[in-house]
Amino acid sequence: MKDYYSILGVSRDASQEEIKKAFRRLARQYHPDLNPGNKEAEEKFKEINEAYSCLSDPVRRANYDRYGTAEGPMGNGFGFETHTTFTDLFEDIFEGFFGSFGFKKQRPTRGADLRYDLTITLEEAAFGVDKEINYQRWQECGSCNGSGVKPGSAPIVCPSCGGTGYVRYNQGFFSVSKTCTKCGGKGKIIKDPCSDCSGLGKVKIEHSLNIKIPPGVDTGTRLKVTGEGELGENGGPRGDLYIYINVKEHEYFRREGTNIHCSVPISFVKAVFGGEIEVPTLDGKEKIYIPPQTPSGRVFKIKGKGLPRVGSNHRGEQIVTVYIDVPKKLTQRQRELLEEFAKASGEEIKKGAKGFKEKLKDIFST
């Protein structure tokens, strides 16, 4: 009795996945097409196929483990040709290793996905916006309706495969179906191609699409538009379009999640005595109260003036940092009043103090 487990190099309690992996490894090693003229390899290949045909079937494997034969106690021996064809086994196991030897039917294939990079403003990101975008994609040729054939003519049956899309080769004790190289597996050949698409059956076009950007998006947000990608093959569906968002930096606001930050100047008088000031927000101007004796750098928060999260109506905060705006020019009266204020505060003011440029000039003049 042949030891099928030893032939495949697996233990008797090996899983189906382990058996299949072992078979794939050995099949690639001893395949006759990879060992032309090697009778020993051909026999070994036949032997491992026999072992796999038994152990890959749970019922026959159970019979083999119990009775020593795949057919059970009533069987009359084991024959590889009797129970399975090599073509079936080949398509199941060898597709990943010997794609050039196997035949794959022309199945519907989903089209490729496309990417579009879209830049929007912070305001558009906050409130959402409708945008019209333009991008290139393949479209079915209108002249030939996607057939690739010149109008008024028709494709011919492939003479190499007779319209089947594959060619069968005899390889010793088995036969292999190979995709027809002349027609690419389609079974037909275009003799008179469509002049508009050069026989491809599709043309590249500029496609326009209106899309809705929801409120709350940020740089890096990816939006999916189903079915707006490339054409599928053999009647397969279109791929999808993915829109990648980039939000431009704002000249005044700085975003941090759903919150926005800004800095607002206040006068020395306002900082001392307090009062209302107007603050710009994404919704327009908003008044906030500055309490007396507010130091530079104090932070105020305005609820609900930030940005929402995508899919939510709740908005974050606007965080306002105030700083004291020092005037660059003073009138004579303003200067006098400040000098009086300094004197009353016990501060000494040195009149005529030289500035940095004047001090630098003195250094180089000595």
PyMOL commands that set and color helices and strands:
alter all, ss='L'
color gray80, all
select helices_A, chain A and resi 4-8+16-30+32-34+39-55+58-67+80-83+86-96+122-127+268-273+332-344+356-365
alter helices_A, ss='H'
color red, helices_A
select strands_A, chain A and resi 114-120+129-140+156-157+166-171+174-179+188-189+202-213+222-225+241-247+254-256+259-266+275-281+284-290+299-308+315-324
alter strands_A, ss='S'
color yellow, strands_A
deselect
rebuild
show_as cartoon
